Amino acid sequence: MQILLTGASGFVGAHMLKFLMENTDAHVHCPVTYSHGGHPERIKSLIQEKYFTRISVFKHDLAKVQLENSNFANKIDLIINFASESHVDRAIVDPHTFVMNNVQLMINLLEFSRKFEIASFLHVSTDEVFGDFKDATLNTEWSQPHLPSNPYSASKSAQESLAISYWRTYGVNISIANSTNIIGEAQNIEKFLPKVIGRILSGDIINIDTDIDGNMGSRKYVYARDLVSAIWLIINNATNKEPNTGRDLPVRFHISGSAEISNQMLVNLVGRALKVEPKIQLGVSPRFGYDLRYELDSSKIRALGWKEEMKIEHSIEAICKWTLANQEWLSHDYSN
């Protein structure tokens, strides 16, 4: 099998690449820029050198240059798309650049898939496209509308809309996976968990945001290793049409952690794993459009046999242990 994996130098994409190396015999083609959250050391830090003969990493900006002239274009069997700018604060500061990047790379990938009649295309999206759910609401596949709260989540919603349009207009075999917040080894330091680890180790105060009424945010975190196993399960079980909806729709799967924990609880779990008492300060979020919580129902993929490898507290312990042994990931610069 020949796979095009986008975002392979990014956090979750690299975990997907590691999974593919250890569980398949596929050759994986990885376009990278190292300018959208990717890092040249991430693949090396997570994947054993013996697998490098089955990995082709090459510099290519998917948002600027199409893939039609690549030497593997007519060999690809499967596209797994993780590529996206994904930081909410940066999207708020510079929405135009952020949104244009995410939309342009998506349409370029879809055009590539259409022109070369790629057999399967799995697009990885987020729970944030649905906006926040202040109360528990059943959000099964295709049951809730997109109500994004910020330019990042709006750009992910746009990517999904483009994917659906190419599925209907051109017959591109698209599947969509929406995931709750992902944690794992070698995550960018701008994300909450590695930021918390770094601040606790440095003895710094950790600011935890609330809304204007003092309500604290919470998330259903998914360990990266669990997320990528779910992605592979979807790839091997997706049909070319969503059944039992009464509408003409591509297949969608929700991937969600089973335990919802507050942001303060996550900080306390990290402190327990590091054996350091965290210094916590609560305050109203400076972010406009702050989402308290998201909601995805993952019953559909759990019915296929998917489940988390470990409980959330054990996942955090494993991530903290890895980070302590690889502390350079608390200081890596992702801006170049």
Number of C-alpha atoms within 10 A of each C-alpha: 11 18 21 22 25 26 27 31 28 29 23 24 24 30 26 25 24 19 16 21 20 13 11 9 12 14 19 25 21 21 21 23 19 20 14 21 23 26 24 15 13 20 24 13 14 14 17 12 10 8 14 15 9 15 16 12 17 11 10 15 17 23 18 11 12 17 18 16 9 8 8 13 17 16 13 20 17 20 24 22 21 20 28 26 22 18 17 18 15 14 20 16 11 11 17 11 12 22 21 13 20 22 19 17 22 24 18 18 21 24 18 18 27 17 14 15 16 20 14 20 24 24 22 20 22 22 25 26 23 21 23 18 15 14 10 10 12 12 18 16 20 15 9 13 10 17 14 20 18 21 22 25 25 21 24 25 22 18 24 25 12 16 24 22 17 19 22 15 8 15 13 24 25 29 27 25 22 23 25 24 19 22 24 24 26 27 25 23 19 14 14 16 22 23 15 23 24 20 17 22 15 9 13 13 13 19 17 18 21 19 18 12 7 12 13 20 19 18 20 21 23 24 24 22 20 21 27 21 20 25 23 16 15 21 18 9 12 19 15 16 17 18 12 7 11 7 9 13 18 22 22 22 25 25 28 30 24 16 12 16 16 16 20 20 12 20 22 19 18 24 20 15 18 18 12 13 14 23 15 15 11 13 15 16 17 11 13 11 15 19 21 20 21 25 25 27 19 22 16 15 20 15 9 12 10 18 18 18 12 12 13 22 15 13 21 23 17 15 23 22 14 15 20 15 10 13 13 11 21 19 10 13 13 16 10 10
